[in-house]
Structure formats: C-alpha cells, structure tokens
Amino acid sequence: MFTIGLGTAIEPRNVNRAWTALCKRAGIARAITVHDLRHAFGTYLLASGVDIKTVSGQMRHSRLTTTADFYLHMLEDVQRDAADRMDAIITDLRTPVREAKRSS
C-alpha cells in the first residue's frame, strides 16, 4: 500500500488526476488511463511470448480464464506468430536439402 506524506492511503481519483496531468505534460493527446497501462502490461507480456499462466499470475487474476477471455485475441496472434516462425524454420531446413539434390 502506498501512502501520501501524511501517512494516509492514496485516493484513486488523485492518482488518476496526477496521471492525466503527467500525460498532458508529456504531450500525449489521447486520454490514457492508469487501467490502460494494466491492459498494455498483459498484452505486451503475451505478445513477447510469456505463457498465459504467468501473465495471469502477474495480473493477479483469480482464474486463468479471466486472462484468456480478455486477451484471447492476443493469444491467437501469438499462436499465429509461433506457427509462422516454425514454418520459416522448416523452410530453412529444407532449402539446403533441395540444393544438394540439384547439385548431384
């Protein structure tokens, strides 16, 4: 728990107000909420290949399905990327075999 200088809890609306002011000073035109950062955190973890169970734990979701339901589109993108990478690996592995057969 974070507190203010007086030792009392930080009010969420004050965090939001400070965040909005910071974004404005940074020249960010679109309104970005603190909660948007949470979604970005989960999305970037999944996009970088972190497994869904780890992401779910990091986000403190009580159920894995909560993470999967919200980020399903990202999981599909990660799975597609993994399949595309494997296809490229297989293609690269097969290329020297074809060239060696042609040389014989």
Phi and psi restraints in degrees (value plus and minus 20) as a CYANA .aco file:
   2 PHE   PHI    -122.3   -82.3
   2 PHE   PSI     127.5   167.5
   3 THR   PHI    -147.3  -107.3
   3 THR   PSI     144.3   184.3
   4 ILE   PHI    -106.0   -66.0
   4 ILE   PSI     159.1   199.1
   5 GLY   PHI     -76.3   -36.3
   5 GLY   PSI     -47.5    -7.5
   6 LEU   PHI    -102.4   -62.4
   6 LEU   PSI     -25.8    14.2
   7 GLY   PHI      70.6   110.6
   7 GLY   PSI     -17.5    22.5
   8 THR   PHI    -113.5   -73.5
   8 THR   PSI     142.5   182.5
   9 ALA   PHI     -82.4   -42.4
   9 ALA   PSI     128.0   168.0
  10 ILE   PHI     -95.2   -55.2
  10 ILE   PSI     111.6   151.6
  11 GLU   PHI     -98.1   -58.1
  11 GLU   PSI     110.0   150.0
  12 PRO   PHI     -73.8   -33.8
  12 PRO   PSI     -58.4   -18.4
  13 ARG   PHI     -85.2   -45.2
  13 ARG   PSI     -49.7    -9.7
  14 ASN   PHI     -92.5   -52.5
  14 ASN   PSI     -55.6   -15.6
  15 VAL   PHI     -82.9   -42.9
  15 VAL   PSI     -66.6   -26.6
  16 ASN   PHI     -81.4   -41.4
  16 ASN   PSI     -61.2   -21.2
  17 ARG   PHI     -83.6   -43.6
  17 ARG   PSI     -64.8   -24.8
  18 ALA   PHI     -85.5   -45.5
  18 ALA   PSI     -60.1   -20.1
  19 TRP   PHI     -83.5   -43.5
  19 TRP   PSI     -64.5   -24.5
  20 THR   PHI     -80.5   -40.5
  20 THR   PSI     -62.5   -22.5
  21 ALA   PHI     -84.7   -44.7
  21 ALA   PSI     -60.4   -20.4
  22 LEU   PHI     -83.2   -43.2
  22 LEU   PSI     -64.4   -24.4
  23 CYS   PHI     -81.6   -41.6
  23 CYS   PSI     -61.4   -21.4
  24 LYS   PHI     -83.6   -43.6
  24 LYS   PSI     -64.6   -24.6
  25 ARG   PHI     -83.2   -43.2
  25 ARG   PSI     -51.4   -11.4
  26 ALA   PHI    -100.2   -60.2
  26 ALA   PSI     -25.1    14.9
  27 GLY   PHI      59.9    99.9
  27 GLY   PSI       0.7    40.7
  28 ILE   PHI    -101.9   -61.9
  28 ILE   PSI      95.2   135.2
  29 ALA   PHI     -95.7   -55.7
  29 ALA   PSI     -60.9   -20.9
  30 ARG   PHI     -99.4   -59.4
  30 ARG   PSI     119.3   159.3
  31 ALA   PHI     -89.8   -49.8
  31 ALA   PSI     100.2   140.2
  32 ILE   PHI    -138.8   -98.8
  32 ILE   PSI     106.2   146.2
  33 THR   PHI    -112.8   -72.8
  33 THR   PSI     144.5   184.5
  34 VAL   PHI     -81.2   -41.2
  34 VAL   PSI     -56.3   -16.3
  35 HIS   PHI     -85.7   -45.7
  35 HIS   PSI     -51.4   -11.4
  36 ASP   PHI     -79.1   -39.1
  36 ASP   PSI     -54.4   -14.4
  37 LEU   PHI     -83.4   -43.4
  37 LEU   PSI     -56.5   -16.5
  38 ARG   PHI     -82.3   -42.3
  38 ARG   PSI     -65.1   -25.1
  39 HIS   PHI     -85.3   -45.3
  39 HIS   PSI     -59.8   -19.8
  40 ALA   PHI     -82.4   -42.4
  40 ALA   PSI     -61.3   -21.3
  41 PHE   PHI     -76.0   -36.0
  41 PHE   PSI     -72.6   -32.6
  42 GLY   PHI     -83.3   -43.3
  42 GLY   PSI     -62.9   -22.9
  43 THR   PHI     -83.6   -43.6
  43 THR   PSI     -66.3   -26.3
  44 TYR   PHI     -87.3   -47.3
  44 TYR   PSI     -56.0   -16.0
  45 LEU   PHI     -81.9   -41.9
  45 LEU   PSI     -68.9   -28.9
  46 LEU   PHI     -83.0   -43.0
  46 LEU   PSI     -62.0   -22.0
  47 ALA   PHI     -83.7   -43.7
  47 ALA   PSI     -48.5    -8.5
  48 SER   PHI    -107.8   -67.8
  48 SER   PSI     -17.7    22.3
  49 GLY   PHI      79.2   119.2
  49 GLY   PSI     -14.9    25.1
  50 VAL   PHI     -88.8   -48.8
  50 VAL   PSI     116.5   156.5
  51 ASP   PHI     -89.4   -49.4
  51 ASP   PSI     134.4   174.4
  52 ILE   PHI     -80.2   -40.2
  52 ILE   PSI     -55.3   -15.3
  53 LYS   PHI     -86.4   -46.4
  53 LYS   PSI     -61.6   -21.6
  54 THR   PHI     -85.7   -45.7
  54 THR   PSI     -64.4   -24.4
  55 VAL   PHI     -81.1   -41.1
  55 VAL   PSI     -64.6   -24.6
  56 SER   PHI     -78.1   -38.1
  56 SER   PSI     -63.4   -23.4
  57 GLY   PHI     -85.5   -45.5
  57 GLY   PSI     -62.4   -22.4
  58 GLN   PHI     -82.5   -42.5
  58 GLN   PSI     -54.4   -14.4
  59 MET   PHI    -106.5   -66.5
  59 MET   PSI     -23.3    16.7
  60 ARG   PHI      42.3    82.3
  60 ARG   PSI      12.6    52.6
  61 HIS   PHI     -93.9   -53.9
  61 HIS   PSI     117.2   157.2
  62 SER   PHI     -95.3   -55.3
  62 SER   PSI     -42.5    -2.5
  63 ARG   PHI    -150.7  -110.7
  63 ARG   PSI     122.3   162.3
  64 LEU   PHI     -81.5   -41.5
  64 LEU   PSI     -53.2   -13.2
  65 THR   PHI     -84.9   -44.9
  65 THR   PSI     -47.8    -7.8
  66 THR   PHI     -81.0   -41.0
  66 THR   PSI     -66.2   -26.2
  67 THR   PHI     -86.8   -46.8
  67 THR   PSI     -67.0   -27.0
  68 ALA   PHI     -82.3   -42.3
  68 ALA   PSI     -63.2   -23.2
  69 ASP   PHI     -82.4   -42.4
  69 ASP   PSI     -62.3   -22.3
  70 PHE   PHI     -96.2   -56.2
  70 PHE   PSI     -56.7   -16.7
  71 TYR   PHI    -127.9   -87.9
  71 TYR   PSI      -1.0    39.0
  72 LEU   PHI     -74.8   -34.8
  72 LEU   PSI     -62.1   -22.1
  73 HIS   PHI     -79.6   -39.6
  73 HIS   PSI     -57.2   -17.2
  74 MET   PHI     -90.1   -50.1
  74 MET   PSI     -59.0   -19.0
  75 LEU   PHI     -81.8   -41.8
  75 LEU   PSI     -59.9   -19.9
  76 GLU   PHI     -83.5   -43.5
  76 GLU   PSI     -60.4   -20.4
  77 ASP   PHI     -84.2   -44.2
  77 ASP   PSI     -60.9   -20.9
  78 VAL   PHI     -85.2   -45.2
  78 VAL   PSI     -62.8   -22.8
  79 GLN   PHI     -83.6   -43.6
  79 GLN   PSI     -61.9   -21.9
  80 ARG   PHI     -82.5   -42.5
  80 ARG   PSI     -63.6   -23.6
  81 ASP   PHI     -82.5   -42.5
  81 ASP   PSI     -61.8   -21.8
  82 ALA   PHI     -82.6   -42.6
  82 ALA   PSI     -62.5   -22.5
  83 ALA   PHI     -84.9   -44.9
  83 ALA   PSI     -61.7   -21.7
  84 ASP   PHI     -83.2   -43.2
  84 ASP   PSI     -59.5   -19.5
  85 ARG   PHI     -85.9   -45.9
  85 ARG   PSI     -61.7   -21.7
  86 MET   PHI     -84.7   -44.7
  86 MET   PSI     -59.0   -19.0
  87 ASP   PHI     -80.4   -40.4
  87 ASP   PSI     -62.4   -22.4
  88 ALA   PHI     -84.8   -44.8
  88 ALA   PSI     -58.9   -18.9
  89 ILE   PHI     -83.4   -43.4
  89 ILE   PSI     -67.4   -27.4
  90 ILE   PHI     -82.8   -42.8
  90 ILE   PSI     -62.4   -22.4
  91 THR   PHI     -80.2   -40.2
  91 THR   PSI     -64.3   -24.3
  92 ASP   PHI     -84.3   -44.3
  92 ASP   PSI     -56.8   -16.8
  93 LEU   PHI     -88.9   -48.9
  93 LEU   PSI     -53.7   -13.7
  94 ARG   PHI    -100.1   -60.1
  94 ARG   PSI     -45.7    -5.7
  95 THR   PHI     -78.2   -38.2
  95 THR   PSI     -69.4   -29.4
  96 PRO   PHI     -82.1   -42.1
  96 PRO   PSI     -53.4   -13.4
  97 VAL   PHI     -84.0   -44.0
  97 VAL   PSI     -64.9   -24.9
  98 ARG   PHI     -82.4   -42.4
  98 ARG   PSI     -65.0   -25.0
  99 GLU   PHI     -85.6   -45.6
  99 GLU   PSI     -56.8   -16.8
 100 ALA   PHI     -86.8   -46.8
 100 ALA   PSI     -57.8   -17.8
 101 LYS   PHI     -86.2   -46.2
 101 LYS   PSI     -57.1   -17.1
 102 ARG   PHI     -88.3   -48.3
 102 ARG   PSI     -52.9   -12.9
 103 SER   PHI     -92.1   -52.1
 103 SER   PSI     -45.5    -5.5
